[in-house]
Amino acid sequence: MKQVNQLNFLVTGATSGIGKLLTQQLINMGANVAFCGRSPAKMDDLLQQIGSTGNTLYHDSFDATDFAHVKQFVANAHAALGGIDVLVNCAGANTARSTVADLAITDLQNLITLNTVSPFVFMQEVYNLAMKPREQGTIINVLSTVCQFANENIGAYTAAKSGFDALTQVFRKEVRPMGVKVCALYPGGVDTPFRSADRPEYLDAQSVCDAILFMATQEGVATVDELTIRPLVERNFR
């Protein structure tokens, strides 16, 4: 297995939930990390929790649907860290719950922009700038089990995540000859602030971070293309 402290990471969605815990853990393990989130206040809180460190760090707060800012952030992160070995696309949200019949067009558009287009831009930029020239790197896209099983009342989120899942699968085949690994992680229910109510019977964020680290540290030609992780209480699978 690769050593985490020998890798440069870029993590999106770093100010909350899985992305926040992953960023903290990576820094504690000695990795160099570029990380971003939408809320400046949450970023300030994260930086206070991190404190002083000998790692190389680069951070910024911005809306992930501001694609010009995304591109500039990736370029700045690449320069600050001296390269990007692993991209972890954690950012996302589910802000529209309704039946498909009642789904507002704007809600569908917004979730597709955030959960499909935004991580696509991160993936494309990191690949072209940092991974294609060196013919190596790992991209880990945190998706959802909604890509594998249809659930009522979350049609917009399901469509958005499934769209990015399709891009991930195609991209994996396209960049494989260049030595770049594209991994898809499908968590089931996770007990994080992503949810409006506590769900202690669901996965904790640490379980998902462990899976991400497992994918990120595969040596040589080994790659974990796809990994599903669910809590035992879930039955939404074939």
C-alpha positions as CSV (number, residue, x, y, z in Angstrom):
1,M,0.0,0.0,0.0
2,K,1.1,3.6,-0.7
3,Q,2.0,5.8,2.3
4,V,-0.5,8.6,2.7
5,N,2.2,11.0,3.8
6,Q,3.9,10.6,0.4
7,L,0.8,11.8,-1.5
8,N,-0.7,15.2,-2.4
9,F,-4.5,15.3,-2.1
10,L,-7.2,17.6,-3.4
11,V,-10.4,17.3,-1.4
12,T,-13.7,19.0,-2.3
13,G,-16.5,19.5,0.2
14,A,-14.0,19.8,3.0
15,T,-15.9,21.9,5.4
16,S,-18.6,19.4,6.4
17,G,-19.3,15.7,6.8
18,I,-17.1,13.1,5.1
19,G,-14.9,15.7,3.4
20,K,-14.1,17.5,6.6
21,L,-13.2,14.3,8.5
22,L,-11.1,13.1,5.5
23,T,-9.2,16.4,5.3
24,Q,-8.4,16.3,9.0
25,Q,-7.3,12.7,8.9
26,L,-5.1,13.2,5.8
27,I,-3.4,16.2,7.5
28,N,-2.9,14.1,10.7
29,M,-1.3,11.4,8.6
30,G,1.2,13.7,7.1
31,A,-0.3,14.3,3.6
32,N,-0.1,17.6,1.7
33,V,-3.7,18.7,1.1
34,A,-5.6,21.3,-1.0
35,F,-9.1,21.6,0.2
36,C,-12.2,23.7,-0.5
37,G,-15.7,24.3,0.7
38,R,-18.5,26.7,0.2
39,S,-18.8,28.4,3.6
40,P,-16.0,30.8,4.7
41,A,-17.3,30.5,8.3
42,K,-17.0,26.7,8.3
43,M,-13.6,26.9,6.6
44,D,-12.4,29.2,9.4
45,D,-13.7,26.7,12.0
46,L,-11.9,23.9,10.2
47,L,-8.6,25.8,10.0
48,Q,-8.8,26.5,13.8
49,Q,-9.3,22.8,14.4
50,I,-6.4,21.9,12.2
51,G,-4.1,24.4,13.9
52,S,-0.4,24.6,12.9
53,T,1.1,21.9,10.9
54,G,4.2,21.1,8.9
55,N,2.2,19.9,5.9
56,T,1.8,21.9,2.7
57,L,-1.8,23.1,2.7
58,Y,-3.8,25.2,0.3
59,H,-7.4,26.1,0.9
60,D,-10.2,28.3,-0.5
61,S,-13.9,29.0,0.1
62,F,-16.2,29.3,-2.9
63,D,-19.3,28.0,-4.6
64,A,-18.4,24.8,-6.4
65,T,-20.8,25.7,-9.2
66,D,-18.6,28.8,-10.0
67,F,-16.6,26.9,-12.7
68,A,-14.1,29.7,-13.4
69,H,-13.2,29.6,-9.7
70,V,-13.0,25.8,-9.7
71,K,-10.4,26.0,-12.5
72,Q,-8.4,28.7,-10.8
73,F,-8.5,26.7,-7.5
74,V,-7.2,23.6,-9.2
75,A,-4.4,25.5,-10.9
76,N,-3.4,27.2,-7.6
77,A,-3.6,23.9,-5.7
78,H,-1.4,22.2,-8.2
79,A,1.2,25.0,-8.0
80,A,1.1,25.1,-4.1
81,L,1.4,21.4,-3.6
82,G,3.8,20.8,-6.5
83,G,1.4,18.3,-8.1
84,I,-1.8,16.5,-7.3
85,D,-1.7,12.7,-6.8
86,V,-5.3,12.1,-5.6
87,L,-8.5,14.0,-6.2
88,V,-11.4,13.1,-3.9
89,N,-14.7,14.6,-5.1
90,C,-16.8,14.8,-1.9
91,A,-18.8,18.0,-2.5
92,G,-22.5,17.5,-3.1
93,A,-26.0,18.1,-1.7
94,N,-29.6,16.9,-1.9
95,T,-31.8,20.0,-1.5
96,A,-34.9,18.8,-3.4
97,R,-37.2,16.1,-2.2
98,S,-40.4,15.5,-4.1
99,T,-42.0,13.0,-6.5
100,V,-40.8,13.3,-10.1
101,A,-44.3,14.5,-11.0
102,D,-44.0,17.5,-8.7
103,L,-40.3,18.1,-9.3
104,A,-39.5,21.7,-10.2
105,I,-37.3,22.2,-13.3
106,T,-35.0,24.6,-11.4
107,D,-34.5,22.1,-8.6
108,L,-33.4,19.4,-11.1
109,Q,-31.1,21.9,-12.9
110,N,-29.5,23.0,-9.6
111,L,-28.8,19.5,-8.4
112,I,-27.4,18.4,-11.8
113,T,-25.1,21.5,-11.8
114,L,-23.8,20.8,-8.3
115,N,-23.7,17.0,-8.3
116,T,-22.8,16.2,-11.9
117,V,-21.2,19.2,-13.6
118,S,-19.2,20.6,-10.7
119,P,-17.3,17.3,-9.9
120,F,-16.9,16.7,-13.6
121,V,-15.1,20.1,-13.9
122,F,-12.8,19.2,-10.9
123,M,-12.1,15.8,-12.5
124,Q,-11.4,17.2,-15.9
125,E,-9.1,20.0,-14.7
126,V,-7.1,17.8,-12.3
127,Y,-6.6,15.2,-15.0
128,N,-5.5,17.5,-17.7
129,L,-3.2,19.6,-15.5
130,A,-1.8,17.2,-13.0
131,M,-2.3,13.6,-14.0
132,K,-2.2,13.3,-17.8
133,P,1.3,14.9,-18.1
134,R,2.8,12.4,-15.6
135,E,0.6,9.4,-16.7
136,Q,-0.4,8.6,-13.2
137,G,-2.8,9.6,-10.5
138,T,-6.0,8.6,-8.7
139,I,-9.5,10.1,-8.9
140,I,-12.0,9.0,-6.3
141,N,-15.6,10.1,-6.9
142,V,-17.9,9.8,-3.9
143,L,-21.2,8.9,-5.4
144,S,-24.2,7.2,-3.7
145,T,-26.1,3.9,-3.6
146,V,-28.9,5.9,-5.3
147,C,-26.9,5.1,-8.5
148,Q,-27.7,1.4,-7.9
149,F,-31.2,1.4,-6.6
150,A,-34.2,3.7,-7.3
151,N,-35.8,5.3,-4.2
152,E,-39.0,7.4,-4.3
153,N,-39.0,11.2,-3.7
154,I,-35.3,11.8,-4.5
155,G,-35.5,11.8,-8.3
156,A,-33.4,14.9,-8.8
157,Y,-30.6,13.7,-6.6
158,T,-30.7,10.3,-8.1
159,A,-30.6,11.7,-11.6
160,A,-27.7,14.0,-10.8
161,K,-25.6,11.4,-9.0
162,S,-26.3,8.8,-11.7
163,G,-25.3,11.2,-14.4
164,F,-21.9,11.7,-12.8
165,D,-21.7,7.9,-12.3
166,A,-22.1,7.5,-16.0
167,L,-19.3,10.1,-16.7
168,T,-17.1,8.3,-14.2
169,Q,-17.5,5.0,-15.9
170,V,-16.8,6.3,-19.4
171,F,-13.8,8.4,-18.1
172,R,-12.3,5.4,-16.3
173,K,-12.0,3.6,-19.7
174,E,-10.7,6.6,-21.5
175,V,-7.8,7.4,-19.1
176,R,-6.9,3.9,-18.1
177,P,-4.3,3.6,-20.9
178,M,-2.6,6.7,-19.4
179,G,-2.1,5.1,-16.1
180,V,-4.8,7.1,-14.3
181,K,-7.1,5.3,-11.9
182,V,-10.8,6.4,-11.7
183,C,-12.6,5.0,-8.7
184,A,-16.2,5.2,-7.7
185,L,-17.3,4.9,-4.1
186,Y,-21.0,4.2,-3.4
187,P,-21.9,4.9,0.3
188,G,-25.3,4.0,1.6
189,G,-26.8,6.1,4.4
190,V,-24.2,8.1,6.4
191,D,-24.9,9.8,9.7
192,T,-23.5,13.3,8.9
193,P,-24.8,16.9,8.8
194,F,-25.8,16.1,5.2
195,R,-29.0,14.8,6.9
196,S,-31.6,16.9,8.8
197,A,-31.9,14.3,11.5
198,D,-29.5,12.1,13.4
199,R,-29.4,8.5,12.1
200,P,-27.0,6.6,14.4
201,E,-28.0,3.3,12.7
202,Y,-26.3,4.5,9.5
203,L,-22.6,4.5,8.6
204,D,-20.4,6.9,10.4
205,A,-18.2,9.2,8.3
206,Q,-15.0,7.4,9.5
207,S,-16.2,4.2,7.7
208,V,-16.4,6.1,4.4
209,C,-13.0,7.8,5.0
210,D,-11.5,4.4,5.6
211,A,-12.9,3.2,2.2
212,I,-11.5,6.3,0.5
213,L,-8.0,5.8,2.0
214,F,-8.1,2.1,0.9
215,M,-8.8,3.2,-2.7
216,A,-6.2,6.0,-2.6
217,T,-3.3,3.8,-1.4
218,Q,-3.5,0.9,-3.9
219,E,0.0,0.2,-5.3
220,G,1.2,-0.1,-8.8
221,V,-1.4,-1.3,-11.4
222,A,-3.9,-2.3,-8.7
223,T,-7.1,-0.2,-8.7
224,V,-10.4,-0.4,-6.9
225,D,-12.8,0.6,-9.7
226,E,-15.9,0.4,-7.7
227,L,-16.8,-0.1,-4.0
228,T,-20.1,-0.1,-2.3
229,I,-20.4,0.4,1.5
230,R,-23.8,0.2,3.3
231,P,-25.0,0.0,6.9
232,L,-26.5,-3.3,7.9
233,V,-30.0,-1.7,8.3
234,E,-30.3,-1.0,4.6
235,R,-32.1,-3.4,2.3
236,N,-32.2,-1.3,-0.9
237,F,-30.1,-3.6,-3.0
238,R,-30.8,-6.4,-5.4
